Amino acid sequence: MGKQIIISVGREYGCGGKEIAQRLSGHYNIPLYDSNLLQEVAEEKDMDAAVLAKYDEVPRNAFMSRSVHGFSNSIEVNIANMQFDVLKRKAERGDSFVIVGRCAETILKGNEGLISIFVLGDKEDKIVRTIKGLGVSRADAENLLKTNDKKRKTYHNFYCDGKWGDSRNYDICVNSSRLGIEKTTNVLISYIDEKMK
């Protein structure tokens, strides 16, 4: 692929956003970055990726952190910023990739090759997908939806001016419950192909 393409996929928990990102990565034959981005950060900083993973896309603890002259003592903030730096460097050198979450629609804003997507879903579909995917009870699935979306929203809104899931911050928002994962992916491919012309 000659032209740079960066596909940012924000998502609600349980909507199939990661699967859609995987399908887009496969279709365009470009790398997918999600929690595996931490491995690059760990190698670059000579750290243990497993330790970093505990703080991945986790909101900072406001009671335990503070910033002075732009420097933070928050592990969560520092790890987020390290990931943002890796993404920016990849974009600046012309890499094409799919990135899940990590505020990429804001961090990489202004990049000509960026296409930002937000995937949402109907609550019942998300519950059923979570039950099937994780083998948990309905009550646990409902709790996972609530807690993970709250965590993602808090994380995103700390680093970004635009609000998480607000359609004005993305090129396209799509409800995966309407067409299912495969057809939703196909719609997104058509959109991306048209936008990249």
Contacts in CASP RR format, 6 or more apart in sequence:
PFRMAT RR
TARGET T0000
AUTHOR 0000-0000-0000
METHOD contacts of the structure
MODEL  1
MGKQIIISVGREYGCGGKEIAQRLSGHYNIPLYDSNLLQEVAEEKDMDAA
VLAKYDEVPRNAFMSRSVHGFSNSIEVNIANMQFDVLKRKAERGDSFVIV
GRCAETILKGNEGLISIFVLGDKEDKIVRTIKGLGVSRADAENLLKTNDK
KRKTYHNFYCDGKWGDSRNYDICVNSSRLGIEKTTNVLISYIDEKMK
1 28 0 8 1.000
1 29 0 8 1.000
1 30 0 8 1.000
1 96 0 8 1.000
3 113 0 8 1.000
3 196 0 8 1.000
4 91 0 8 1.000
4 94 0 8 1.000
4 95 0 8 1.000
4 96 0 8 1.000
4 111 0 8 1.000
4 112 0 8 1.000
4 113 0 8 1.000
5 28 0 8 1.000
5 30 0 8 1.000
5 96 0 8 1.000
5 113 0 8 1.000
5 115 0 8 1.000
5 192 0 8 1.000
5 196 0 8 1.000
6 91 0 8 1.000
6 95 0 8 1.000
6 96 0 8 1.000
6 97 0 8 1.000
6 98 0 8 1.000
6 99 0 8 1.000
6 104 0 8 1.000
6 108 0 8 1.000
6 111 0 8 1.000
6 113 0 8 1.000
6 114 0 8 1.000
6 115 0 8 1.000
7 21 0 8 1.000
7 24 0 8 1.000
7 28 0 8 1.000
7 30 0 8 1.000
7 97 0 8 1.000
7 98 0 8 1.000
7 99 0 8 1.000
7 115 0 8 1.000
7 117 0 8 1.000
7 192 0 8 1.000
8 98 0 8 1.000
8 99 0 8 1.000
8 101 0 8 1.000
8 104 0 8 1.000
8 105 0 8 1.000
8 108 0 8 1.000
8 114 0 8 1.000
8 115 0 8 1.000
8 116 0 8 1.000
8 117 0 8 1.000
9 17 0 8 1.000
9 18 0 8 1.000
9 20 0 8 1.000
9 21 0 8 1.000
9 24 0 8 1.000
9 98 0 8 1.000
9 99 0 8 1.000
9 100 0 8 1.000
9 101 0 8 1.000
9 117 0 8 1.000
9 118 0 8 1.000
9 119 0 8 1.000
10 17 0 8 1.000
10 100 0 8 1.000
10 101 0 8 1.000
10 104 0 8 1.000
10 105 0 8 1.000
10 116 0 8 1.000
10 117 0 8 1.000
10 118 0 8 1.000
10 119 0 8 1.000
10 165 0 8 1.000
10 170 0 8 1.000
11 17 0 8 1.000
11 18 0 8 1.000
11 20 0 8 1.000
11 21 0 8 1.000
11 100 0 8 1.000
11 101 0 8 1.000
11 118 0 8 1.000
11 119 0 8 1.000
11 120 0 8 1.000
12 119 0 8 1.000
12 120 0 8 1.000
12 121 0 8 1.000
12 126 0 8 1.000
12 145 0 8 1.000
12 149 0 8 1.000
12 152 0 8 1.000
13 126 0 8 1.000
13 130 0 8 1.000
13 144 0 8 1.000
13 145 0 8 1.000
13 148 0 8 1.000
13 149 0 8 1.000
13 152 0 8 1.000
14 121 0 8 1.000
14 126 0 8 1.000
14 129 0 8 1.000
14 130 0 8 1.000
14 145 0 8 1.000
15 119 0 8 1.000
15 120 0 8 1.000
15 121 0 8 1.000
15 125 0 8 1.000
15 126 0 8 1.000
15 129 0 8 1.000
15 176 0 8 1.000
15 177 0 8 1.000
16 119 0 8 1.000
16 129 0 8 1.000
16 176 0 8 1.000
16 181 0 8 1.000
17 100 0 8 1.000
17 119 0 8 1.000
17 176 0 8 1.000
18 34 0 8 1.000
18 100 0 8 1.000
19 181 0 8 1.000
20 117 0 8 1.000
20 119 0 8 1.000
20 176 0 8 1.000
20 181 0 8 1.000
20 184 0 8 1.000
20 185 0 8 1.000
20 188 0 8 1.000
21 32 0 8 1.000
21 34 0 8 1.000
21 98 0 8 1.000
21 100 0 8 1.000
22 32 0 8 1.000
23 181 0 8 1.000
23 182 0 8 1.000
23 185 0 8 1.000
24 98 0 8 1.000
24 185 0 8 1.000
24 188 0 8 1.000
24 189 0 8 1.000
24 192 0 8 1.000
25 31 0 8 1.000
25 32 0 8 1.000
25 97 0 8 1.000
25 98 0 8 1.000
26 32 0 8 1.000
27 185 0 8 1.000
27 189 0 8 1.000
28 96 0 8 1.000
28 98 0 8 1.000
28 192 0 8 1.000
30 96 0 8 1.000
30 97 0 8 1.000
30 98 0 8 1.000
31 95 0 8 1.000
31 96 0 8 1.000
31 97 0 8 1.000
31 98 0 8 1.000
32 97 0 8 1.000
32 98 0 8 1.000
32 99 0 8 1.000
32 100 0 8 1.000
33 87 0 8 1.000
33 97 0 8 1.000
33 98 0 8 1.000
33 99 0 8 1.000
33 100 0 8 1.000
33 102 0 8 1.000
34 99 0 8 1.000
34 100 0 8 1.000
34 101 0 8 1.000
35 53 0 8 1.000
35 56 0 8 1.000
37 83 0 8 1.000
37 86 0 8 1.000
37 87 0 8 1.000
37 99 0 8 1.000
37 102 0 8 1.000
38 49 0 8 1.000
38 52 0 8 1.000
38 53 0 8 1.000
38 56 0 8 1.000
38 79 0 8 1.000
38 83 0 8 1.000
39 49 0 8 1.000
40 86 0 8 1.000
41 47 0 8 1.000
41 49 0 8 1.000
41 52 0 8 1.000
41 79 0 8 1.000
41 82 0 8 1.000
41 83 0 8 1.000
41 86 0 8 1.000
42 48 0 8 1.000
42 49 0 8 1.000
42 52 0 8 1.000
44 82 0 8 1.000
44 86 0 8 1.000
45 82 0 8 1.000
52 79 0 8 1.000
55 75 0 8 1.000
55 76 0 8 1.000
55 79 0 8 1.000
56 79 0 8 1.000
57 80 0 8 1.000
57 101 0 8 1.000
57 102 0 8 1.000
57 151 0 8 1.000
57 152 0 8 1.000
57 155 0 8 1.000
58 76 0 8 1.000
58 151 0 8 1.000
58 155 0 8 1.000
59 76 0 8 1.000
59 151 0 8 1.000
59 154 0 8 1.000
59 155 0 8 1.000
59 158 0 8 1.000
60 72 0 8 1.000
60 74 0 8 1.000
60 76 0 8 1.000
60 77 0 8 1.000
60 158 0 8 1.000
61 74 0 8 1.000
61 76 0 8 1.000
64 74 0 8 1.000
65 72 0 8 1.000
65 73 0 8 1.000
65 74 0 8 1.000
65 76 0 8 1.000
65 77 0 8 1.000
66 72 0 8 1.000
66 73 0 8 1.000
66 74 0 8 1.000
67 73 0 8 1.000
67 74 0 8 1.000
67 77 0 8 1.000
72 78 0 8 1.000
80 102 0 8 1.000
80 103 0 8 1.000
80 155 0 8 1.000
80 159 0 8 1.000
83 102 0 8 1.000
84 102 0 8 1.000
84 103 0 8 1.000
84 107 0 8 1.000
84 159 0 8 1.000
87 99 0 8 1.000
87 102 0 8 1.000
87 104 0 8 1.000
87 107 0 8 1.000
87 108 0 8 1.000
88 107 0 8 1.000
88 108 0 8 1.000
90 97 0 8 1.000
91 108 0 8 1.000
91 111 0 8 1.000
91 114 0 8 1.000
99 108 0 8 1.000
101 152 0 8 1.000
101 156 0 8 1.000
103 155 0 8 1.000
103 156 0 8 1.000
103 159 0 8 1.000
103 160 0 8 1.000
104 114 0 8 1.000
104 116 0 8 1.000
105 114 0 8 1.000
105 116 0 8 1.000
105 118 0 8 1.000
105 169 0 8 1.000
105 170 0 8 1.000
106 159 0 8 1.000
106 160 0 8 1.000
106 161 0 8 1.000
106 162 0 8 1.000
106 169 0 8 1.000
107 159 0 8 1.000
108 114 0 8 1.000
113 196 0 8 1.000
115 171 0 8 1.000
115 172 0 8 1.000
115 191 0 8 1.000
115 192 0 8 1.000
115 195 0 8 1.000
115 196 0 8 1.000
116 169 0 8 1.000
116 170 0 8 1.000
116 171 0 8 1.000
116 172 0 8 1.000
117 170 0 8 1.000
117 171 0 8 1.000
117 172 0 8 1.000
117 173 0 8 1.000
117 174 0 8 1.000
117 188 0 8 1.000
118 165 0 8 1.000
118 167 0 8 1.000
118 169 0 8 1.000
118 170 0 8 1.000
118 172 0 8 1.000
118 173 0 8 1.000
118 174 0 8 1.000
119 173 0 8 1.000
119 174 0 8 1.000
119 175 0 8 1.000
119 176 0 8 1.000
119 184 0 8 1.000
120 165 0 8 1.000
120 173 0 8 1.000
120 174 0 8 1.000
120 175 0 8 1.000
120 176 0 8 1.000
121 175 0 8 1.000
121 176 0 8 1.000
121 177 0 8 1.000
122 175 0 8 1.000
122 177 0 8 1.000
123 145 0 8 1.000
125 176 0 8 1.000
125 177 0 8 1.000
126 145 0 8 1.000
126 177 0 8 1.000
127 138 0 8 1.000
127 141 0 8 1.000
127 142 0 8 1.000
127 145 0 8 1.000
130 136 0 8 1.000
130 141 0 8 1.000
130 144 0 8 1.000
130 145 0 8 1.000
131 137 0 8 1.000
131 138 0 8 1.000
131 141 0 8 1.000
134 140 0 8 1.000
134 141 0 8 1.000
134 144 0 8 1.000
136 144 0 8 1.000
152 164 0 8 1.000
153 163 0 8 1.000
153 164 0 8 1.000
156 163 0 8 1.000
156 164 0 8 1.000
157 163 0 8 1.000
157 164 0 8 1.000
160 169 0 8 1.000
162 168 0 8 1.000
162 169 0 8 1.000
163 169 0 8 1.000
165 173 0 8 1.000
167 173 0 8 1.000
171 191 0 8 1.000
171 195 0 8 1.000
172 188 0 8 1.000
172 191 0 8 1.000
174 184 0 8 1.000
174 187 0 8 1.000
174 188 0 8 1.000
176 184 0 8 1.000
178 184 0 8 1.000
179 187 0 8 1.000
END
